[in-house]
Amino acid sequence: MAGTGTSVALLQGTLDVIVLKTLSWGPMHGFGIARWIQQTTDDVLRVEEGSLYPALYRMENRGWVRAQWRITDNNRRAKYYSLTAAGRRQLAAQTGTWSTFSLAMARILSATRQPA
């Protein structure tokens, strides 16, 4: 729900696919990534700096993202992150996995039949 202020803890590994998807739209700095995630999920998911930047560094070390210093719209220097070809492949692989998982979870949560 929009504006409820409710946030949920991210499952391990979830943050990577969320950040990869965010960067699929184009290069962004850390604040822009966090803001897009928060806005897109109607404030349900909030990514704190203490989680976001270690994830970005980890993904950079794995070759999924590349970082480059640039000037923001506010005329400040910030590190912008963009997807690499390996990052696009990783996003495609994880998208399939998460789609299968979320479908299975939806079936479980909407089940109307007791276990046998």
N, C-alpha and C positions, 0 to 999 in steps of 0.2 A: 504494500500500500504506500502511496505517496505521502511523504511527510510524517510517517509514524515514528521515525527516528529509530526503528528497530534495525539492528544490524545482526548479521549472522557470521559465525566463524567459518572461514574457508577451509574446506578439506585440503589435506596435504596434496600438493600438485595442482590444485585448482588455480592458484594465482598465476602460474606460468601460462596456462592456456588463455586465461582472461587477458593478461598483458599482451600475449602474442596476437590475440584477436583485436585488441585495441590498436596495436601498431599496424595491423593490416590496412588501416585507413590512411596511414602515412606517418612520417616522423613526428614524434611528440617528446616533450620534456616530461620529467617525472610528475610535476604538478598537473599537467594536462592529462596524463594517463589516469591519475587518481580521480580527477574531476570527471572525466568521461565515464569511468566505471560507476561512480556514485550517481551521476545524472541518468545514465542508461538503466540502472537498476532501481530507479526511483528512491534513492537513498537507502536501499537495503544493504548494499555492499559498500563498505568504506575501507579503503586500503591505506594503512598508515605508512609513513616514511620508513619506519623500522622494519616493515615487511617488504615494501616495494623496492627499495634500493638494493638490499641484498639479493632479491629475486632478479633484478635487472643485471647486477654484476655477475650472478651465476649464469644467466642466459647469455651474457656477453662472452664469458669464458667458454661456454659450450658452442659458441659460434652462431647462435640463433638471432642475436641482435648485434648491431654495430652502434657505437656512440660517437657523437661529434659535437664539439662546442659550437654554439651559434648564439645570435642575439635574438631575444624574444620580442614580441610586439611591444612590450613595456620597456624596451631598450636595455634589458638586462642580459647578462651572459648566463646561459644554461646549457646543460648537456642534453642533446636531443638523441633519442633512440629510434632506430629504424630496423625493420626486419631484413634478414639476409635470406638467401635462397634456402639455406638449411632451416631457418626459422619458419619459412612458409611451408616447408615439408613437415616440420614438427607440428605446426598448427593444423595442417590437413590430417595428420595421423591422430592427433589428440581430439580433433573435432569428431571424428568417427567414433572414437572410444567413448567420449562424453555423450554423444547422441544415443549410443546403445545403452549406456548406464542410466541416463535420464529417462529413457523409455521404460527400462526395467523398473526403475523406482516409481514411475507413474503407475505402472501396473500393480505394483505392490501396494501403494498407498490408496489406490482406488478399488482394491479387491473387495468383493462382497461375499466371497466364499471362504469358509474356514479351512484351515489345513486339514488334510485327511488323517 
